[in-house]
């Protein structure tokens, strides 16, 4: 994963936290992208700029909440630790 902001195209540094090649085969390339702040269809638009199709996307977590094996369209209760961390992060982002 690259964490060097100077190698990112201008304008992406605001949202892009990390990225890198996760795996590669003859048929496909798997890229891991970590966003700080996601926008609607942002990953697809970024790869469109590179003329690289996005076949599928998988979200691993939202904030402090890891999604693990949660199926698409399903929900689960937050753990106590997830609730506490989410509340701490929300308070930290609140303007003074």
Backbone bond lengths (Angstrom), bond angles and torsions (degrees), N, CA, C in turn:
res aa  C-N    CA-C-N  psi(-1)  N-CA   C-N-CA  omega(-1)  CA-C   N-CA-C  phi
1 X - - - 1.452 - - 1.516 109.81 -
2 X 1.280 115.61 134.33 1.455 120.43 177.42 1.518 109.55 -89.88
3 X 1.310 116.18 134.52 1.453 119.80 175.67 1.514 110.41 -122.28
4 X 1.312 117.54 10.56 1.456 122.16 -178.76 1.516 109.20 -86.22
5 X 1.319 117.38 110.39 1.459 121.00 -175.99 1.521 112.86 -65.67
6 X 1.317 118.66 -24.64 1.462 120.42 -176.17 1.521 112.63 -69.29
7 X 1.345 118.46 -17.66 1.462 119.42 -179.39 1.524 112.32 -94.65
8 X 1.321 118.33 9.10 1.456 121.97 178.35 1.517 110.26 -94.53
9 X 1.349 116.90 141.50 1.463 118.86 174.10 1.520 110.30 -58.01
10 X 1.326 116.37 144.14 1.461 121.73 -178.37 1.522 110.97 -53.09
11 X 1.319 116.71 137.17 1.453 121.65 177.56 1.520 113.99 95.62
12 X 1.324 118.56 -23.29 1.461 120.64 -179.65 1.517 112.10 -83.24
13 X 1.323 118.53 -21.96 1.460 121.84 -174.93 1.520 112.16 -59.10
14 X 1.315 117.58 -28.20 1.462 120.42 -179.41 1.529 111.68 -62.18
15 X 1.320 117.60 -38.05 1.459 120.98 -176.07 1.520 113.50 -106.24
16 X 1.315 117.48 -31.00 1.449 121.19 -172.11 1.519 110.70 -82.88
17 X 1.303 116.71 121.75 1.455 121.71 -179.05 1.524 110.53 -97.94
18 X 1.329 116.89 -48.65 1.464 122.15 -179.46 1.525 108.72 -148.45
19 X 1.314 115.43 154.72 1.458 119.74 173.30 1.522 108.33 -158.98
20 X 1.313 115.87 158.76 1.453 119.47 178.65 1.513 111.72 174.52
21 X 1.299 115.02 164.11 1.456 122.41 178.36 1.520 108.49 -76.22
22 X 1.322 116.78 120.55 1.459 120.87 -179.53 1.522 111.13 -90.45
23 X 1.342 117.39 -40.92 1.467 121.28 176.08 1.518 109.03 -163.99
24 X 1.319 114.98 163.15 1.460 119.81 -177.92 1.522 109.78 -148.41
25 X 1.330 115.81 138.49 1.458 122.04 172.77 1.515 106.70 -136.62
26 X 1.333 117.08 179.75 1.465 119.35 178.40 1.523 111.20 -62.99
27 X 1.326 116.73 -34.43 1.461 121.13 -173.66 1.523 114.12 -87.61
28 X 1.348 117.63 -26.33 1.464 118.08 -175.47 1.513 113.15 -156.94
29 X 1.301 113.97 161.65 1.457 122.71 175.72 1.524 107.14 -122.10
30 X 1.318 116.68 128.74 1.455 121.72 177.99 1.525 108.08 -103.52
31 X 1.319 116.04 120.22 1.457 122.25 -177.85 1.520 108.48 -114.83
32 X 1.318 116.39 135.19 1.464 121.46 176.24 1.516 107.95 -102.88
33 X 1.328 115.93 126.99 1.461 122.47 -179.23 1.525 107.97 -127.31
34 X 1.322 116.48 129.87 1.461 121.54 176.91 1.521 107.43 -114.55
35 X 1.324 115.67 122.49 1.463 121.47 179.58 1.521 110.05 -105.73
36 X 1.310 116.14 143.67 1.464 120.98 171.69 1.516 109.83 -80.35
37 X 1.315 114.84 -40.18 1.454 121.66 -176.44 1.521 107.00 -141.93
38 X 1.312 117.10 114.77 1.456 120.06 -177.33 1.515 112.58 -94.13
39 X 1.288 115.44 146.62 1.464 122.95 175.30 1.526 108.02 -117.73
40 X 1.317 116.11 160.14 1.459 121.45 -179.77 1.536 110.81 -55.07
41 X 1.314 116.47 122.96 1.471 124.20 177.13 1.538 113.65 60.34
42 X 1.317 117.90 21.45 1.456 121.76 -175.85 1.531 113.30 -60.43
43 X 1.310 117.90 -45.42 1.470 121.06 179.78 1.519 109.67 -61.16
44 X 1.321 117.52 -46.77 1.462 120.52 179.69 1.521 111.45 -60.27
45 X 1.323 117.08 -41.74 1.474 120.35 179.43 1.525 111.54 -65.79
46 X 1.317 117.64 -39.87 1.466 120.43 179.43 1.528 110.46 -62.88
47 X 1.332 116.58 -43.74 1.455 119.27 -179.68 1.526 112.22 -73.96
48 X 1.323 117.86 -28.41 1.473 120.83 172.80 1.529 110.15 -59.90
49 X 1.332 116.80 -40.29 1.469 120.86 178.16 1.524 111.84 -60.75
50 X 1.330 115.89 -27.28 1.470 121.51 179.01 1.526 112.04 -92.79
51 X 1.337 116.88 4.01 1.468 122.32 -175.35 1.526 111.51 55.88
52 X 1.325 115.50 40.51 1.460 121.27 -179.37 1.533 107.95 -123.33
53 X 1.339 117.95 117.97 1.468 119.85 -177.11 1.533 112.06 -68.99
54 X 1.317 115.71 147.23 1.464 122.16 173.00 1.518 106.80 -104.82
55 X 1.314 116.27 115.77 1.457 121.29 -177.79 1.526 110.53 -86.01
56 X 1.332 116.40 -41.69 1.465 119.71 178.51 1.528 109.59 -153.67
57 X 1.331 114.43 157.35 1.462 121.83 177.65 1.518 108.76 -127.25
58 X 1.329 115.86 146.24 1.464 120.74 177.10 1.519 108.37 -135.48
59 X 1.321 116.92 122.52 1.464 121.57 177.86 1.516 108.26 -91.19
60 X 1.331 116.60 125.46 1.459 121.20 -178.33 1.524 112.89 -90.80
61 X 1.324 115.79 -35.30 1.458 118.02 179.20 1.514 110.18 -157.35
62 X 1.320 114.26 162.23 1.455 122.49 174.86 1.522 105.37 -127.74
63 X 1.330 116.23 110.64 1.461 119.25 -176.09 1.509 110.35 59.51
64 X 1.318 116.37 -124.43 1.464 121.80 -178.05 1.529 112.41 -86.53
65 X 1.307 117.67 -3.21 1.469 121.76 -173.26 1.515 111.22 -97.98
66 X 1.333 115.37 112.69 1.464 121.17 176.07 1.523 108.15 -82.18
67 X 1.320 116.55 133.91 1.459 120.95 -176.28 1.526 112.85 -89.01
68 X 1.334 116.94 -20.87 1.460 123.35 178.01 1.518 111.88 43.18
69 X 1.319 118.03 -119.41 1.471 121.67 -174.89 1.528 112.97 -98.27
70 X 1.317 117.72 21.14 1.462 120.74 179.73 1.528 109.27 -66.01
71 X 1.321 116.85 125.26 1.461 121.33 -178.58 1.525 110.85 -72.26
72 X 1.315 115.79 153.23 1.464 121.25 178.10 1.524 110.04 -56.27
73 X 1.338 116.46 134.56 1.452 121.59 178.46 1.519 114.92 82.65
74 X 1.326 117.62 -2.88 1.464 121.75 -178.95 1.526 110.04 -98.56
75 X 1.313 116.01 163.03 1.463 122.26 178.35 1.526 109.01 -133.84
76 X 1.312 115.53 163.66 1.468 121.20 174.89 1.522 107.59 -149.72
77 X 1.320 117.03 155.62 1.468 118.89 176.88 1.527 109.93 -68.03
78 X 1.322 116.21 147.33 1.456 120.87 174.99 1.517 109.27 -74.75
79 X 1.339 116.03 146.36 1.456 119.29 173.69 1.529 108.15 -75.20
80 X 1.288 116.16 165.34 1.470 120.36 178.43 1.523 110.51 -59.50
81 X 1.330 116.64 -44.02 1.469 120.97 179.99 1.530 111.11 -61.87
82 X 1.338 117.64 -40.27 1.468 120.97 178.27 1.526 111.39 -64.33
83 X 1.328 116.15 -42.12 1.472 119.73 178.25 1.525 110.83 -62.73
84 X 1.330 116.62 -46.15 1.464 120.62 -178.37 1.526 111.62 -63.45
85 X 1.323 116.93 -44.90 1.470 119.99 -179.35 1.529 110.90 -66.19
86 X 1.324 117.16 -41.39 1.464 121.23 178.86 1.528 110.31 -60.97
87 X 1.321 117.49 -42.15 1.468 120.95 178.82 1.531 110.89 -65.97
88 X 1.331 117.97 -41.91 1.479 121.12 177.12 1.516 111.30 -60.96
89 X 1.345 117.10 -44.99 1.465 121.03 -179.73 1.525 111.09 -65.24
90 X 1.333 117.11 -38.76 1.468 120.08 179.24 1.528 110.66 -65.54
91 X 1.321 117.46 -41.14 1.475 121.14 178.51 1.520 111.04 -64.86
92 X 1.342 116.13 -39.36 1.475 120.32 -179.01 1.526 111.70 -65.97
93 X 1.321 118.28 -29.24 1.473 122.12 -178.29 1.519 113.04 -86.30
94 X 1.326 116.42 -13.56 1.454 120.99 -178.46 1.532 109.99 -65.71
95 X 1.338 117.48 132.50 1.473 118.83 178.58 1.529 110.46 -64.28
96 X 1.297 115.68 145.66 1.476 121.00 -179.38 1.503 111.86 -76.50
